Amino acid sequence: MARRDLEEINAGSMADIAFLLLIFFLVTTTMDVDAGIGRTLPLKQDEKIERPPIDIRDRDILEINCNSNDQLLVENKRTSIEDLEEIVWDYYTSNIDDPSGMSNPNMPTYNQINIPKCQGEITKLQTAVEEHPEDIFFKTELGKWETKMKLCQELPTKSYSEISSMAIIRLGNQAGTSYGLYIQIQNILKKVVNELRIEHCEKLWGRDYFSLDQKDPKDQDIIKKLRILVPERIVEAKIER
């Protein structure tokens, strides 16, 4: 009996099918991308220009540190993560109604901003911009004081209280600090800032803070003013030991 040869399978089209499937999955699959945490970096300043020394007081800085054992220390005192929100809230609000700063001598003071003060600062900064047109620092500061002027003009009192310009939250982490604790702290800091901005936005403009459209010029103006009223100044540093 003659042996029958097996027919070969034509696999030429299989490569084309596999290639088409690969393209399909590449096009339809959604990749999660970490957006990161937004932070505003300090502006580069011209070292040749002499500026008055900055007076940073201990009360202006809120020290938050995390060690490699995930222990949280606020002002060098062991603190639970549950208590951090109240501490940050007090940092922003303790002296808001007390210009003397005596309500809580360990927290930042508030300064009264009014139209005459804005006019004086704008005049000085306009001169500085003319003398040093290449220095972006003066242009940025001029923009801030112009926004403060608009804010004063809108308010019935023609003035408002502003937290010390030197108020800074300093967040330090050791190399062994877990990412989970780091994110918890960042979330709390952001939550307090957002809640204060929500409060101001509702009170002054009758708007929902999260409904503001950053592409709308009018909403952009409100966002700038809210960032003046409730600044988010966080400096991060690595703790060596």
VENRAMO-V270599 format. One record per residue. N is the residue number from 1. RES is the residue in one small letter. PHI is phi in radians with two decimals (none if undefined). Layout:
BEGIN
n = (N;N)
res = (RES;RES)
phi = (PHI;PHI)
END
This chain:
BEGIN
n = (1;2;3;4;5;6;7;8;9;10;11;12;13;14;15;16;17;18;19;20;21;22;23;24;25;26;27;28;29;30;31;32;33;34;35;36;37;38;39;40;41;42;43;44;45;46;47;48;49;50;51;52;53;54;55;56;57;58;59;60;61;62;63;64;65;66;67;68;69;70;71;72;73;74;75;76;77;78;79;80;81;82;83;84;85;86;87;88;89;90;91;92;93;94;95;96;97;98;99;100;101;102;103;104;105;106;107;108;109;110;111;112;113;114;115;116;117;118;119;120;121;122;123;124;125;126;127;128;129;130;131;132;133;134;135;136;137;138;139;140;141;142;143;144;145;146;147;148;149;150;151;152;153;154;155;156;157;158;159;160;161;162;163;164;165;166;167;168;169;170;171;172;173;174;175;176;177;178;179;180;181;182;183;184;185;186;187;188;189;190;191;192;193;194;195;196;197;198;199;200;201;202;203;204;205;206;207;208;209;210;211;212;213;214;215;216;217;218;219;220;221;222;223;224;225;226;227;228;229;230;231;232;233;234;235;236;237;238;239;240;241)
res = (m;a;r;r;d;l;e;e;i;n;a;g;s;m;a;d;i;a;f;l;l;l;i;f;f;l;v;t;t;t;m;d;v;d;a;g;i;g;r;t;l;p;l;k;q;d;e;k;i;e;r;p;p;i;d;i;r;d;r;d;i;l;e;i;n;c;n;s;n;d;q;l;l;v;e;n;k;r;t;s;i;e;d;l;e;e;i;v;w;d;y;y;t;s;n;i;d;d;p;s;g;m;s;n;p;n;m;p;t;y;n;q;i;n;i;p;k;c;q;g;e;i;t;k;l;q;t;a;v;e;e;h;p;e;d;i;f;f;k;t;e;l;g;k;w;e;t;k;m;k;l;c;q;e;l;p;t;k;s;y;s;e;i;s;s;m;a;i;i;r;l;g;n;q;a;g;t;s;y;g;l;y;i;q;i;q;n;i;l;k;k;v;v;n;e;l;r;i;e;h;c;e;k;l;w;g;r;d;y;f;s;l;d;q;k;d;p;k;d;q;d;i;i;k;k;l;r;i;l;v;p;e;r;i;v;e;a;k;i;e;r)
phi = (none;-1.24;-1.38;-1.66;-1.32;-1.33;-1.35;-1.33;-1.47;-1.37;-1.75;-1.06;-1.42;-1.10;-1.13;-1.15;-1.12;-1.09;-1.14;-1.13;-1.12;-1.08;-1.08;-1.04;-1.22;-1.14;-1.32;-1.60;-1.38;-1.68;-1.75;-1.34;-2.08;-1.25;-1.38;1.43;-2.00;-1.28;-2.45;-1.58;-1.42;-1.09;-1.30;-1.30;-1.95;-1.25;-1.20;-1.36;-1.53;-1.40;-2.18;-1.09;-1.07;-1.57;-1.68;-1.81;-1.68;-1.02;-1.17;-1.38;-1.90;-1.81;-1.53;-2.17;-2.19;-2.22;-1.69;-1.20;-1.66;1.08;-1.64;-1.69;-2.16;-2.02;0.93;1.14;-2.04;-1.02;-2.41;-1.49;-1.10;-1.18;-1.59;-1.14;-1.03;-1.12;-1.13;-1.16;-1.07;-1.09;-1.02;-1.41;-2.06;-0.94;-1.92;-1.12;-1.82;-2.31;-1.00;-1.26;1.33;-1.48;-1.02;-2.54;-1.18;-1.71;-2.07;-1.06;-1.48;-2.01;-1.90;-1.49;-1.89;-2.36;-1.11;-1.02;-1.12;-1.09;-1.07;-1.11;-1.17;-1.11;-1.07;-1.10;-1.26;-1.08;-1.12;-1.12;-1.14;-1.16;-1.35;-2.30;-1.11;-1.51;-1.56;-1.22;-1.03;-1.15;-1.13;-1.16;-1.11;-1.09;-1.07;-1.13;-1.25;-1.16;-1.17;-1.11;-1.09;-1.06;-1.11;-1.08;-1.13;-1.39;-1.40;-1.02;-1.42;1.06;-2.81;-2.75;-1.68;-2.19;-1.07;-0.81;-1.16;-1.69;-1.19;-2.39;-1.74;-1.82;-1.87;-1.97;-2.36;-1.43;-1.04;-1.55;-1.09;-1.26;-1.14;-1.07;-1.15;-1.01;-1.18;-1.03;-1.14;-1.06;-1.10;-1.16;-1.05;-1.19;-1.09;-1.10;-1.05;-1.11;-1.13;-1.19;-1.19;-1.04;-1.08;-1.17;-1.10;-1.19;-1.22;-1.58;-2.13;1.07;-2.13;-1.48;-0.94;-1.37;-1.58;-1.17;-1.74;-1.17;-1.56;-1.53;-0.98;-1.17;-1.22;-1.03;-1.11;-1.16;-1.07;-1.05;-1.20;-1.16;-1.22;-1.29;-1.17;-2.26;-1.28;-2.01;-1.98;-2.17;-1.92;-1.86;-2.53;-1.58;-1.60;-1.26;-2.63)
END
